[in-house]
């Protein structure tokens, strides 16, 4: 029989192991170019998204969540490393710059604390044989596209599986294209969930829907590739718009399948599920974001720093932790995910990042707020935006989002002190990057000449 000291010692030794088994699983689902208004729970009236709508009813829906950037690669860099684009290693889609060995990522942090990690979909932060490749940045398993250009096609002949290229035989050579990339990613994600054991897991599921195949769009006018346009086949819409709607509904169906797998394996009750999009809706491949009002009441779309380009859906479900059917107006951004998930896992986030954990907001507790959010964009010149409270400065134009969510009225002249303070933030919030130097826009160059 154990004496009291021996019993307490045994209990103390057991506590870390118990805590380890009780760490929550994390599933992060990231859509590609999905707009703020593309889901039913965010006001979409035409495209069916029943599984994501149900997810929102079972958890928390954020109304003021922001992407890291208005295009893919820098947005995902902010997500993975916890810094905004004024400090990020990757600030644009080109050139292809990989993450460095010293850039700590979400999967690296989670893996170090005992998580099994897997990613199936689109990465964009480092090619094979670079320091930013997924298997060097914390993923035990990964299968997909390593950059955004490779991910344009939905019927690829080659994908990356771990540290090797693999031929997608259903699409290779002159064969009829049969292997739809999102289907392949879904199946690998399901297999990952099937292996759920006592160790916690982190599943990152960055699908490519509804991004366009830009090359196909340039050739045919319809770059929205999908095996079938059901359930919208009978709609009197342009074919490209039938395809777009079918892609979104198909993505929703696949997400429903993953959620059902969590229930089947018994993991759902101890799993935090997050869903978002990497930026606003695109105007590519022949598709028009206005057709389905993909930006909702917001101004702009992909490649704009107005809210239509950077405000994105965010849904979070965590049974027993997040109250069901809750809406949050907490203002957060992609650089907040790293400290949030670190806190969920019970570990400290790296020092010197820009993110603030929004775990308190998820749990409906008092939440620290950002002094400001900052973005910069390097395509077609250099653009900046800052949000401070309800104020939003885009370039030199100031908007009051509390009364003007569509950013239609420039009030800089009425509030010169606010505009000046935010303009100063634009200068101080960033550091220069040799890979992404500040360049004048074509309009500014013309005026200077």
SULVENKA-V438282 format. One record per residue. N is the residue number from 0. NEAR is the number of other ideal C-beta (glycine too) atoms within 12 Angstrom. Layout:
n;near
N;NEAR
N;NEAR
//
This chain:
n;near
0;5
1;10
2;9
3;10
4;10
5;12
6;13
7;13
8;13
9;14
10;15
11;14
12;13
13;15
14;14
15;15
16;16
17;13
18;18
19;19
20;17
21;20
22;30
23;39
24;40
25;42
26;44
27;45
28;45
29;45
30;46
31;48
32;49
33;48
34;49
35;46
36;36
37;47
38;42
39;28
40;34
41;38
42;25
43;31
44;17
45;25
46;40
47;27
48;40
49;22
50;31
51;42
52;28
53;26
54;41
55;35
56;22
57;31
58;36
59;37
60;38
61;35
62;31
63;33
64;41
65;50
66;50
67;51
68;48
69;47
70;41
71;47
72;49
73;45
74;47
75;49
76;48
77;49
78;50
79;48
80;44
81;37
82;41
83;46
84;47
85;36
86;30
87;43
88;39
89;42
90;43
91;36
92;34
93;20
94;18
95;27
96;29
97;30
98;38
99;22
100;17
101;15
102;34
103;31
104;46
105;50
106;41
107;34
108;35
109;43
110;32
111;20
112;30
113;27
114;34
115;29
116;36
117;40
118;47
119;43
120;46
121;42
122;48
123;47
124;48
125;35
126;28
127;28
128;15
129;25
130;21
131;35
132;31
133;44
134;31
135;30
136;38
137;37
138;40
139;28
140;30
141;40
142;38
143;43
144;41
145;41
146;31
147;41
148;23
149;30
150;38
151;32
152;31
153;43
154;29
155;35
156;22
157;24
158;37
159;37
160;27
161;23
162;19
163;15
164;20
165;22
166;17
167;29
168;18
169;20
170;25
171;19
172;12
173;7
174;14
175;12
176;24
177;17
178;27
179;29
180;44
181;45
182;30
183;32
184;46
185;36
186;22
187;33
188;38
189;29
190;20
191;35
192;35
193;20
194;20
195;29
196;16
197;18
198;23
199;32
200;39
201;45
202;48
203;46
204;44
205;48
206;44
207;49
208;46
209;46
210;48
211;39
212;39
213;29
214;19
215;26
216;28
217;15
218;12
219;18
220;21
221;28
222;31
223;41
224;39
225;41
226;21
227;17
228;26
229;18
230;20
231;29
232;16
233;9
234;20
235;9
236;23
237;21
238;26
239;34
240;31
241;30
242;39
243;47
244;37
245;33
246;46
247;48
248;36
249;38
250;44
251;41
252;27
253;37
254;43
255;27
256;25
257;41
258;36
259;20
260;30
261;37
262;21
263;15
264;25
265;17
266;32
267;27
268;19
269;27
270;38
271;41
272;44
273;48
274;45
275;45
276;52
277;52
278;54
279;44
280;50
281;45
282;28
283;33
284;37
285;28
286;41
287;25
288;37
289;19
290;29
291;39
292;24
293;44
294;42
295;33
296;23
297;38
298;31
299;36
300;39
301;42
302;32
303;34
304;43
305;38
306;42
307;40
308;41
309;51
310;49
311;48
312;46
313;48
314;47
315;45
316;39
317;33
318;24
319;16
320;25
321;35
322;22
323;21
324;19
325;25
326;24
327;28
328;21
329;33
330;33
331;44
332;45
333;47
334;43
335;45
336;50
337;46
338;36
339;42
340;45
341;35
342;32
343;40
344;35
345;23
346;27
347;16
348;33
349;24
350;13
351;17
352;32
353;34
354;38
355;30
356;31
357;40
358;36
359;23
360;33
361;37
362;25
363;22
364;16
365;11
366;22
367;20
368;22
369;29
370;19
371;32
372;44
373;41
374;49
375;41
376;42
377;36
378;26
379;20
380;23
381;30
382;37
383;37
384;47
385;43
386;40
387;30
388;23
389;25
390;34
391;48
392;41
393;36
394;29
395;21
396;28
397;34
398;38
399;26
400;34
401;16
402;14
403;22
404;26
405;21
406;35
407;21
408;19
409;21
410;26
411;24
412;14
413;14
414;24
415;15
416;15
417;26
418;28
419;20
420;22
421;36
422;27
423;19
424;29
425;33
426;19
427;17
428;30
429;28
430;21
431;15
432;25
433;11
434;21
435;31
436;15
437;24
438;19
439;17
440;19
441;14
442;14
443;17
444;13
445;10
446;9
447;9
448;8
//
